[in-house]
Amino acid sequence: MERRVWDWPARVGAALLGLLAGAGFLAAWAPAPPATPRNAVDFVQLVPVDAPPPARTAAVVRQVVSVVATDGRSTAWLTLWQRRSATDPWRRDGAPIRVRVGAAGVTRHPREGLPATPLGSFALTHAYGRDANTEQLLTRLAYRQLHRGDGWNTAAGAGYNRLGHSGELWAARNTWARAAVLIDYNVDHPRAGAGSGFFVHVAAGGPTSGCVALPRAAMLHLLRWLDPAARPRIVIALGTAPAPPAR
């Protein structure tokens, strides 16, 4: 005679996945493919929109760009945080602003061709743009003024996820690539196919292919605000609280 066993963890887990699927979060909980880079997150952490950076933030990090997606779709809220030292409290620089993320929302497991923004914590070290950075008036980050033919390598090979000559950055120099900061996802020892070319950049209208898009004035402020000595990072997470009112 077969004995039925109440497997409550499996049933609760199945119910939770069903709820997440309905909210658009199922892709974020999918099993990791073999190509997931080591700097991708290992889990999905839910945080309030207005929460300061997590306590486990490295002591050397004194600037954090927080991007919290609250609806599982292509909008999020961006907040700038800074502190003077590892022992000082985080202080917010301005109010949260609404930004756009990937058309497929956010994901734990980016891959080439998936228009989703990677969840996790990543360094911000290099900027690109149309204009000259004379006397570092645009930004203190390492900066490259775009040249004719500049693009980003998305094809497998030695130059994967590196500046190349495919031309799309140059072509977009008057729109989204007018000012952009590279998100250091899959940059160190990049794995082909795991996703490439994620930037924080000027919004061009609508969702992105996986980047984080800001209004132009906010993007220029971000460029000036970022200080390489403060080891800035971007933290992209899912939010538990309703987004603040639009302003």
DRENDO-1510 file (C-alpha; in Angstrom, 1 decimal, always signed):
<recs>
REC; n; res; u; v; w
REC; 1; MET; +0.0; +0.0; +0.0 .
REC; 2; GLU; +1.4; +3.4; -1.0 .
REC; 3; ARG; +1.8; +5.8; +1.8 .
REC; 4; ARG; +1.4; +9.5; +0.9 .
REC; 5; VAL; +3.9; +11.9; +2.6 .
REC; 6; TRP; +3.1; +15.6; +3.1 .
REC; 7; ASP; +6.1; +17.2; +1.6 .
REC; 8; TRP; +5.5; +20.7; +2.9 .
REC; 9; PRO; +8.8; +22.3; +1.9 .
REC; 10; ALA; +8.3; +21.3; -1.7 .
REC; 11; ARG; +4.7; +22.4; -1.8 .
REC; 12; VAL; +5.5; +25.8; -0.2 .
REC; 13; GLY; +8.4; +26.2; -2.5 .
REC; 14; ALA; +6.2; +25.4; -5.5 .
REC; 15; ALA; +3.6; +27.9; -4.3 .
REC; 16; LEU; +6.3; +30.6; -3.8 .
REC; 17; LEU; +7.7; +30.0; -7.3 .
REC; 18; GLY; +4.2; +30.4; -8.7 .
REC; 19; LEU; +3.8; +33.7; -7.0 .
REC; 20; LEU; +7.1; +34.9; -8.2 .
REC; 21; ALA; +6.3; +33.8; -11.8 .
REC; 22; GLY; +3.2; +35.8; -11.7 .
REC; 23; ALA; +5.2; +38.8; -10.6 .
REC; 24; GLY; +7.7; +38.4; -13.3 .
REC; 25; PHE; +10.5; +37.1; -11.0 .
REC; 26; LEU; +10.7; +33.4; -12.1 .
REC; 27; ALA; +13.7; +34.0; -14.4 .
REC; 28; ALA; +15.7; +35.4; -11.5 .
REC; 29; TRP; +15.3; +32.1; -9.6 .
REC; 30; ALA; +16.1; +29.8; -12.5 .
REC; 31; PRO; +19.0; +27.4; -12.0 .
REC; 32; ALA; +22.4; +28.9; -12.8 .
REC; 33; PRO; +23.7; +28.0; -16.3 .
REC; 34; PRO; +27.3; +26.8; -16.4 .
REC; 35; ALA; +28.4; +30.1; -17.9 .
REC; 36; THR; +27.4; +32.3; -15.0 .
REC; 37; PRO; +30.4; +34.5; -14.1 .
REC; 38; ARG; +31.8; +34.3; -10.7 .
REC; 39; ASN; +31.0; +37.9; -9.9 .
REC; 40; ALA; +27.3; +37.3; -10.4 .
REC; 41; VAL; +25.1; +37.1; -7.3 .
REC; 42; ASP; +24.3; +33.7; -5.8 .
REC; 43; PHE; +20.9; +34.6; -4.6 .
REC; 44; VAL; +18.1; +37.2; -4.9 .
REC; 45; GLN; +18.0; +39.6; -2.0 .
REC; 46; LEU; +14.9; +41.7; -1.4 .
REC; 47; VAL; +15.6; +45.1; -0.1 .
REC; 48; PRO; +13.6; +48.3; +0.7 .
REC; 49; VAL; +13.8; +51.0; -1.9 .
REC; 50; ASP; +15.3; +53.5; +0.5 .
REC; 51; ALA; +17.6; +51.0; +2.3 .
REC; 52; PRO; +21.3; +52.0; +2.7 .
REC; 53; PRO; +24.0; +49.7; +1.3 .
REC; 54; PRO; +24.3; +46.3; +3.1 .
REC; 55; ALA; +26.5; +46.0; +6.2 .
REC; 56; ARG; +28.7; +43.5; +4.4 .
REC; 57; THR; +29.8; +46.2; +1.9 .
REC; 58; ALA; +33.6; +46.2; +1.8 .
REC; 59; ALA; +35.3; +48.8; +4.0 .
REC; 60; VAL; +37.1; +50.3; +1.1 .
REC; 61; VAL; +33.9; +51.2; -0.6 .
REC; 62; ARG; +32.6; +54.7; +0.2 .
REC; 63; GLN; +30.2; +55.2; -2.8 .
REC; 64; VAL; +27.3; +53.0; -3.8 .
REC; 65; VAL; +24.8; +53.5; -6.6 .
REC; 66; SER; +21.7; +51.6; -5.5 .
REC; 67; VAL; +19.3; +50.4; -8.2 .
REC; 68; VAL; +16.2; +48.7; -6.8 .
REC; 69; ALA; +13.7; +47.1; -9.2 .
REC; 70; THR; +10.2; +46.9; -7.6 .
REC; 71; ASP; +7.8; +45.7; -10.2 .
REC; 72; GLY; +9.7; +42.9; -12.0 .
REC; 73; ARG; +9.6; +44.8; -15.2 .
REC; 74; SER; +11.7; +47.5; -16.8 .
REC; 75; THR; +11.6; +50.3; -14.2 .
REC; 76; ALA; +13.7; +50.8; -11.0 .
REC; 77; TRP; +14.7; +53.4; -8.5 .
REC; 78; LEU; +18.3; +54.7; -8.3 .
REC; 79; THR; +19.8; +56.2; -5.1 .
REC; 80; LEU; +23.3; +57.5; -4.5 .
REC; 81; TRP; +25.0; +56.7; -1.2 .
REC; 82; GLN; +28.3; +57.8; +0.3 .
REC; 83; ARG; +30.2; +57.7; +3.5 .
REC; 84; ARG; +33.4; +59.3; +4.7 .
REC; 85; SER; +34.9; +56.1; +6.1 .
REC; 86; ALA; +34.1; +52.5; +6.9 .
REC; 87; THR; +32.9; +53.5; +10.4 .
REC; 88; ASP; +30.7; +56.4; +9.3 .
REC; 89; PRO; +27.0; +55.9; +8.5 .
REC; 90; TRP; +25.8; +55.9; +4.8 .
REC; 91; ARG; +24.3; +59.2; +3.7 .
REC; 92; ARG; +22.0; +59.6; +0.8 .
REC; 93; ASP; +22.9; +62.1; -2.0 .
REC; 94; GLY; +19.6; +63.4; -3.2 .
REC; 95; ALA; +16.2; +61.6; -3.5 .
REC; 96; PRO; +15.7; +58.3; -5.4 .
REC; 97; ILE; +15.0; +58.8; -9.1 .
REC; 98; ARG; +13.2; +56.6; -11.5 .
REC; 99; VAL; +15.4; +54.8; -14.1 .
REC; 100; ARG; +14.9; +52.2; -16.8 .
REC; 101; VAL; +16.4; +48.7; -16.8 .
REC; 102; GLY; +16.3; +45.8; -19.2 .
REC; 103; ALA; +13.1; +45.1; -21.2 .
REC; 104; ALA; +13.0; +41.7; -19.5 .
REC; 105; GLY; +13.6; +43.2; -16.0 .
REC; 106; VAL; +16.5; +42.0; -13.8 .
REC; 107; THR; +18.0; +38.6; -13.6 .
REC; 108; ARG; +20.5; +36.4; -11.7 .
REC; 109; HIS; +21.8; +34.8; -14.9 .
REC; 110; PRO; +22.4; +37.2; -17.7 .
REC; 111; ARG; +23.2; +35.8; -21.1 .
REC; 112; GLU; +24.0; +37.2; -24.5 .
REC; 113; GLY; +20.9; +38.4; -26.2 .
REC; 114; LEU; +18.7; +38.5; -23.0 .
REC; 115; PRO; +17.5; +42.1; -22.4 .
REC; 116; ALA; +17.7; +41.8; -18.6 .
REC; 117; THR; +19.9; +43.7; -16.1 .
REC; 118; PRO; +22.2; +41.7; -13.9 .
REC; 119; LEU; +21.5; +41.5; -10.2 .
REC; 120; GLY; +24.5; +41.9; -7.9 .
REC; 121; SER; +27.2; +44.2; -6.8 .
REC; 122; PHE; +29.7; +45.5; -9.4 .
REC; 123; ALA; +32.5; +48.0; -9.6 .
REC; 124; LEU; +32.2; +51.2; -11.6 .
REC; 125; THR; +35.7; +52.1; -12.9 .
REC; 126; HIS; +35.5; +53.3; -16.6 .
REC; 127; ALA; +33.4; +55.9; -18.4 .
REC; 128; TYR; +32.8; +56.7; -22.0 .
REC; 129; GLY; +31.3; +59.6; -23.8 .
REC; 130; ARG; +31.0; +62.0; -26.7 .
REC; 131; ASP; +32.7; +65.0; -25.2 .
REC; 132; ALA; +36.3; +65.6; -24.1 .
REC; 133; ASN; +37.0; +65.2; -20.4 .
REC; 134; THR; +39.2; +68.3; -20.2 .
REC; 135; GLU; +40.8; +68.7; -16.8 .
REC; 136; GLN; +38.4; +66.0; -15.5 .
REC; 137; LEU; +35.4; +68.4; -15.7 .
REC; 138; LEU; +33.1; +65.5; -16.7 .
REC; 139; THR; +34.4; +62.8; -14.4 .
REC; 140; ARG; +37.3; +61.6; -12.3 .
REC; 141; LEU; +36.9; +58.0; -13.5 .
REC; 142; ALA; +39.1; +56.6; -16.2 .
REC; 143; TYR; +37.5; +58.1; -19.3 .
REC; 144; ARG; +37.6; +57.5; -23.1 .
REC; 145; GLN; +36.2; +60.0; -25.5 .
REC; 146; LEU; +34.4; +58.1; -28.2 .
REC; 147; HIS; +36.2; +57.8; -31.6 .
REC; 148; ARG; +34.8; +56.9; -34.9 .
REC; 149; GLY; +34.1; +53.2; -35.1 .
REC; 150; ASP; +34.0; +52.6; -31.4 .
REC; 151; GLY; +31.8; +49.7; -30.3 .
REC; 152; TRP; +31.6; +46.8; -27.9 .
REC; 153; ASN; +32.6; +43.2; -28.6 .
REC; 154; THR; +29.8; +40.8; -28.0 .
REC; 155; ALA; +31.2; +37.9; -30.1 .
REC; 156; ALA; +33.1; +35.1; -28.5 .
REC; 157; GLY; +36.8; +35.5; -28.6 .
REC; 158; ALA; +39.8; +37.2; -27.0 .
REC; 159; GLY; +38.1; +40.6; -27.1 .
REC; 160; TYR; +34.8; +39.5; -25.7 .
REC; 161; ASN; +33.1; +42.2; -23.5 .
REC; 162; ARG; +35.8; +44.7; -24.4 .
REC; 163; LEU; +35.9; +47.9; -26.4 .
REC; 164; GLY; +36.0; +47.1; -30.1 .
REC; 165; HIS; +35.2; +48.5; -33.5 .
REC; 166; SER; +31.7; +47.5; -34.2 .
REC; 167; GLY; +30.6; +51.1; -34.3 .
REC; 168; GLU; +27.5; +51.2; -32.1 .
REC; 169; LEU; +28.9; +53.4; -29.4 .
REC; 170; TRP; +30.0; +55.9; -31.9 .
REC; 171; ALA; +26.7; +55.8; -33.7 .
REC; 172; ALA; +24.9; +56.5; -30.4 .
REC; 173; ARG; +27.2; +59.3; -29.3 .
REC; 174; ASN; +24.4; +61.8; -29.5 .
REC; 175; THR; +21.9; +59.6; -27.7 .
REC; 176; TRP; +22.5; +57.0; -25.0 .
REC; 177; ALA; +26.3; +56.8; -25.4 .
REC; 178; ARG; +26.7; +60.5; -24.9 .
REC; 179; ALA; +27.7; +59.6; -21.4 .
REC; 180; ALA; +28.1; +56.1; -20.1 .
REC; 181; VAL; +29.8; +54.2; -17.2 .
REC; 182; LEU; +30.7; +50.6; -17.7 .
REC; 183; ILE; +29.2; +48.1; -15.1 .
REC; 184; ASP; +32.0; +45.7; -14.4 .
REC; 185; TYR; +29.9; +42.6; -14.9 .
REC; 186; ASN; +31.7; +39.7; -16.6 .
REC; 187; VAL; +34.7; +41.9; -17.2 .
REC; 188; ASP; +37.5; +40.1; -15.2 .
REC; 189; HIS; +38.1; +36.8; -17.0 .
REC; 190; PRO; +34.9; +37.2; -19.1 .
REC; 191; ARG; +33.0; +34.1; -20.1 .
REC; 192; ALA; +31.6; +34.3; -23.6 .
REC; 193; GLY; +27.9; +34.1; -23.8 .
REC; 194; ALA; +27.3; +35.1; -20.2 .
REC; 195; GLY; +26.4; +38.7; -21.1 .
REC; 196; SER; +28.4; +41.8; -22.1 .
REC; 197; GLY; +28.2; +45.5; -22.6 .
REC; 198; PHE; +26.2; +46.6; -19.5 .
REC; 199; PHE; +26.4; +50.3; -18.9 .
REC; 200; VAL; +24.8; +53.1; -16.8 .
REC; 201; HIS; +24.0; +55.6; -19.5 .
REC; 202; VAL; +21.8; +58.4; -20.7 .
REC; 203; ALA; +18.1; +57.3; -21.2 .
REC; 204; ALA; +17.0; +57.2; -24.8 .
REC; 205; GLY; +13.4; +56.4; -24.1 .
REC; 206; GLY; +11.9; +53.1; -23.1 .
REC; 207; PRO; +13.5; +50.0; -21.6 .
REC; 208; THR; +17.1; +49.0; -22.3 .
REC; 209; SER; +18.9; +45.9; -23.6 .
REC; 210; GLY; +20.1; +45.3; -20.0 .
REC; 211; CYS; +21.7; +48.6; -19.1 .
REC; 212; VAL; +20.5; +51.1; -16.5 .
REC; 213; ALA; +19.3; +54.3; -18.1 .
REC; 214; LEU; +19.1; +57.7; -16.4 .
REC; 215; PRO; +17.8; +61.1; -17.4 .
REC; 216; ARG; +20.6; +63.1; -19.0 .
REC; 217; ALA; +21.0; +65.6; -16.1 .
REC; 218; ALA; +21.1; +62.8; -13.5 .
REC; 219; MET; +23.7; +60.9; -15.6 .
REC; 220; LEU; +26.0; +64.0; -15.8 .
REC; 221; HIS; +25.6; +64.4; -12.1 .
REC; 222; LEU; +26.6; +60.8; -11.5 .
REC; 223; LEU; +29.7; +61.2; -13.7 .
REC; 224; ARG; +30.8; +64.2; -11.6 .
REC; 225; TRP; +29.9; +62.5; -8.3 .
REC; 226; LEU; +31.8; +59.2; -8.9 .
REC; 227; ASP; +35.2; +59.2; -7.3 .
REC; 228; PRO; +37.6; +56.3; -8.1 .
REC; 229; ALA; +39.3; +56.8; -4.7 .
REC; 230; ALA; +36.0; +55.9; -3.0 .
REC; 231; ARG; +35.9; +52.5; -4.9 .
REC; 232; PRO; +32.3; +53.1; -6.2 .
REC; 233; ARG; +30.0; +50.1; -6.8 .
REC; 234; ILE; +26.6; +49.7; -8.3 .
REC; 235; VAL; +24.3; +47.3; -6.3 .
REC; 236; ILE; +21.3; +46.1; -8.3 .
REC; 237; ALA; +18.6; +44.3; -6.3 .
REC; 238; LEU; +14.9; +43.5; -6.1 .
REC; 239; GLY; +12.7; +45.7; -3.9 .
REC; 240; THR; +10.2; +44.8; -1.2 .
REC; 241; ALA; +8.6; +48.2; -0.7 .
REC; 242; PRO; +6.4; +50.3; -3.0 .
REC; 243; ALA; +8.4; +52.8; -5.0 .
REC; 244; PRO; +8.5; +56.4; -3.8 .
REC; 245; PRO; +6.2; +58.8; -5.6 .
REC; 246; ALA; +7.5; +60.1; -8.9 .
REC; 247; ARG; +8.9; +63.6; -8.9 .
</recs>
